[in-house]
Amino acid sequence: MGIENFIKDALYKANDYIAYHIGRELAELHPGMAIIEGETGYFDLEEFVRAERCSVVHEGSIFNHIKTDWDGPGKEPKQSVENSWLNVLWRGHLLDVVLVTYTQRCYPSRHHWISISSYVMRLRSRRLALRQEYLTLRVDDESSAT
C-alpha cells in the first residue's frame, strides 16, 4: 500500500472507524514500531517546532492540508496543520507523525499518530520510570526528615 492517498482514504471512512483504520494501516506500514495515538489537544507539534525542540519535514508524496487563520488588521496570520503526514526529527530520531482532523462529537478534532521505534519507546519508558522512582524516593526522604 502506498501512502499517496492514505489520509484521503481514511477520511472516506465512517467517523467511528477513522482512528482504528489509521492505526491499523500504520501498524502494517511500520511493523516493529510503536504507534501512539491521541487527540492533538495533548500534543502541540507546532509549539514544539516554534520552541525548536524538533524539526519537521512535510512528506512530499501526499497532499498536506495547512489551514491559515487571520484574526484581522494588525494581526499575523496563523498556520496550523489540518491533515498531513510529517517526518519529525526529535532528539536524533526520525518519527512519522500523521495528523488528521475529522468531526467528533459535532466538532472538528485533530488527532495524531506517531510511529516510533519500539527501542526508543523502551528507553523513554525506562527514563520516565527512573524519574518517577527518584521523585518518590525524594518525597520519602523529605517526609522522614521532618
Steps between C-alpha positions, in 0.01 A plus 500: 500500500634842408447807712391738222130465592547397863316794660238527226416131534472535879268800477263303275437263791225540759610731785488215751739300283760765402728469804503120486562501125795739522657314794465163328639627168798662674570179690506313167726762340737507800529151647710498815420864572284630782199708388389769745158651436323789667308823467718792413392707799758296690769529232578841349752424227499857369602631845780242519626622161479868604699417815759327276459171687455312172516550122227418250505403135171451316472167321506606135316201354165598655302823509555689825197705603616815681235745629571873534295710744506879507338685791496845339712810431821522698499129576735247347343207315538169680553173322403163637519153357158346439589177319858401434767233513812651654854376549615632837859503620491482881808443716679335208211265421290525183130453573197485273217716630160483334255778584136459395208728580149357499169570670456339837218587740378765250831692502813478286768320696861448392656167587857383473676170446872474567705207367801456722757227538412254775861537623456876542170440680667258744775756569246777563289273723805395700606863538151602617489209745841597642389863532182391681704275731740789573210735582339238725828443686549874534152550646560205739833653608342840561216338697737304723715811560208688657 
